[in-house]
Amino acid sequence: MQQLAMDMSPPIHRWMKDDLDRSVFQKSIMVLAARIPAQKTTTFLKSDVLRRYIVDVPKIRSVVWDPSDMQGRRLLLFKVATEAALSSEARIFLTEHSAELVDHTIHLNYDYWTADDILQAVLPEELLDGSPTGFSITGHIAHLNLNKEYLPYKKIIGKVILDKNPAIKTVVNKIDNIDTKFRFFKMELLAGEPNFIVEHHESNCRFTFDFSKVYWNSRLHTEHDRLVQLFKPEDVVADVFAGVGPFAIPAAKKGCAVLANDLNPDSAYFLSTNIVKNNVVDLVRASCEDGRDFIRNAVFNVTENPFPPYSGPKLSRLKEKQSRRDQQALLQNRRDLTHPLAPTLPPRKVITRFVMNLPDSALDFLDAFRGIMVSRDGAGEGSGRLYDAMPMIHCYCFTRELEPVKAAADIRLRVEAKIGHKIEEDVDLHLVRSVAPNKDMYCISFRLPRSVAFAR
Ligand SMILES: C[S@@+](CC[C@H](N)C(=O)[O-])C[C@H]1O[C@@H](n2cnc3c(N)ncnc32)[C@H](O)[C@@H]1O
């Protein structure tokens, strides 16, 4: 039996460009309705002969109050407009159950339709195939990357997205290419508040930052999680291009000690803010220097100024207070007890991992690892004497080789050329995402070869 369909599409208004006139989105749909006693509603709804006629579209109720009826009867709405459109079985059923047939009007307005519905009604026909409503969300900001053919309609697109997504307060569009030095997007406001300071939640951490001044990519969430899961809680991590802390802060929350660096002063500022807000001040040290200098000094800095021993995962301030109270209570009762981890673990002096997420050019920084374990005057082993195992390096990069085997060969070759040595220990390659049709982003992990670290 053929499905009955109602035309719920909005009225077409292709004349709009900058201003969105919401008032013109009105539609009245005349339907047939059966006036039925409230207590018999289920009988009607379950009737096999009526089922195909009963209204079943999203956000429209099939049974409504009938304000004009003094006996409190309900209206059961049908998808057809006339009695003649019902089957004879349906008509007989309605007569047998004393239902009275009346006309009813369903009123739809702007609130009824989705963002896509509205845009389909206002954009020119040649733009209807694609949809401009895809966006990523960072805090309260919806961030679009509109193709140029949609630009004349950008204000309307922004307003519709703002209207239809209550959590969004600001809609921006990416303009030009990404800022080459600090990797953040230049953006223009399309709709909503001109407020770019966002609070974004990822991996149980709170990140505050100015989205117009620092790099943030919500699509990297899974990758941030993947890498942090590889870390051991006792690790000391040096994050060379830390941004506002999406690796550094979750790592510290699990107990890692972190040196977090970013050359963008705005990133370094918000990184420091996030360290405080997430209660990891004792575990994350922020710096704002060039990645190359940071790599060269990191080993020496941690030897000279070690991190406290690992003491369990980091708790929120509230839970930390509670746990301190519990411990004190325990210690007061049992004078012989001390914290189980406190006396056994030494301060952390050895960097176990470097993270380098600057895919465009991180590989170029790898030569900075040559000689990082050698003493500053070049005479002895320097901090290197403390290192039984060399640190792991997790370095992000792009490749235009799309076949995994060729991509692996290409990336490995570039790493080895830069550090001047073969990489052999604990090498792993992970495809992060495809950033363009002919460009993939990878993370290569490998253990720094000893002879590179001690090269003179
Ligand atoms: C792709 S972002 C990654 C940020 C963060 N790690 C993440 O995963 O979201 C690269 C970061 O490197 C910083 N940066 C760019 N050049 C740098 C350099 N020469 N030294 C240190 N940081 C740099 C940028 O400011 C940016 O925050």
The ligand as a Gaussian input file, in Angstrom:
#p B3LYP/6-31G(d) Opt

LIG

0 1
 C       49.333000      22.386000      15.635000
 S       49.426000      23.350000      17.073000
 C       49.299000      22.088000      18.312000
 C       48.850000      22.582000      19.638000
 C       48.496000      21.478000      20.634000
 N       49.604000      20.636000      20.926000
 C       47.345000      20.642000      20.095000
 O       47.492000      19.441000      19.915000
 O       46.257000      21.188000      19.896000
 C       51.104000      23.812000      17.062000
 C       51.500000      24.795000      18.143000
 O       52.881000      25.097000      17.978000
 C       53.102000      26.449000      18.286000
 N       54.344000      26.839000      17.587000
 C       54.504000      27.205000      16.294000
 N       55.815000      27.410000      16.021000
 C       56.488000      27.146000      17.177000
 C       57.862000      27.154000      17.514000
 N       58.803000      27.477000      16.624000
 N       58.211000      26.818000      18.771000
 C       57.276000      26.494000      19.679000
 N       55.947000      26.487000      19.405000
 C       55.562000      26.801000      18.165000
 C       51.877000      27.170000      17.782000
 O       51.691000      28.383000      18.453000
 C       50.782000      26.126000      18.091000
 O       50.169000      26.381000      19.324000

